[in-house]
Amino acid sequence: MQSLPSKIVILGTGGTLAGTATEPGDNVGYRAAQIGIAEIVARIPALAGVPIETEQVAQIDSKDMSYAIWRALAKRVAFHLGRDDVAGIVVTHGTDTLEESAYLLQRVLAPGKPVALTAAMRPANALQSDGPQNLVDAVCVARYAGAKGVVAVLAGRIHGAFEVRKLHTYRIDAFGSGDAGPIGVVQEGVLTLWRTWPECAALGLHVLARDTPPRVVTVMSHADADGGIVDALLAHGVDGIVVAGTGNGSLHHALEAALRRAQGEAGVAVLRCSRVACGPVLPTANDVFESAGSLTPAQARVELLLRLSL
Ligand code: SIN
């Protein structure tokens, strides 16, 4: 008889979850990515009986996330997902670019098994370190029968890869899912689910085949946004521009004119989202630039990068 897959693979990439502060009371002056994933797991008694394998894919402050690391991470996630003995994957990550990595992994792999990203807002030696509980919760989600797709597990909530966003710079409960709300919660190892797991067609790993990705840049509309930045980008070389507009994705007229030139004359792909933290960009009559829906500007940049890589 074939046994059910039970192993959880935890891929470490660094972040505050792996960070340490010189003074345990210092919640902002710490250094991210100091402790290896094997040691982090070994320090958590609640994970002692769980069949876990660890692998260090990167060790960075996630502000420094790169296309090269995304490529390496996606390949390792795909490799372990393909193993018959693996039930699910956990990825430890920094909070700062977690919504980008979650979005990228879901779009590229659309996994049929769970891939739970988790992180921490406080370093490992903080007075109120949230990393260990978040990691235990993420392992619970990765082991949950029927779970699938890329999710983020933070502060007891399970967020879908398409909706997850960092909404607070400091609070431990820093993440949300916008209007959609979380998929569910994990409390004392028990999952309560309100929505379905993330699903989409997988683009496939070949979308990350290029060594050098298309150059996609985000610009923002604001008072006096004169469009000079767009002209500078055109001079510098750019393949795609994500514009974070005001409100429902509206743009300063001068910035809009520059983007029209970029799209119409220089053939640059433009995707429009909002600089507002939550809510969609709804279509209006005579839209010139495609809407990124409810994606955050950072996620919209990943979306455009992937589209231009196809
Ligand atoms: C990071 O994103 O790596 C640092 C910040 C954090 O994890 O909260």
Residues whose N, C-alpha, C, O or C-beta is under 5 A from the ligand:
A	BS01	SIN	G15 T16 L17 A32 I60 D61 S62 K63 H93 G94 T95 D96 T97 A120 M121
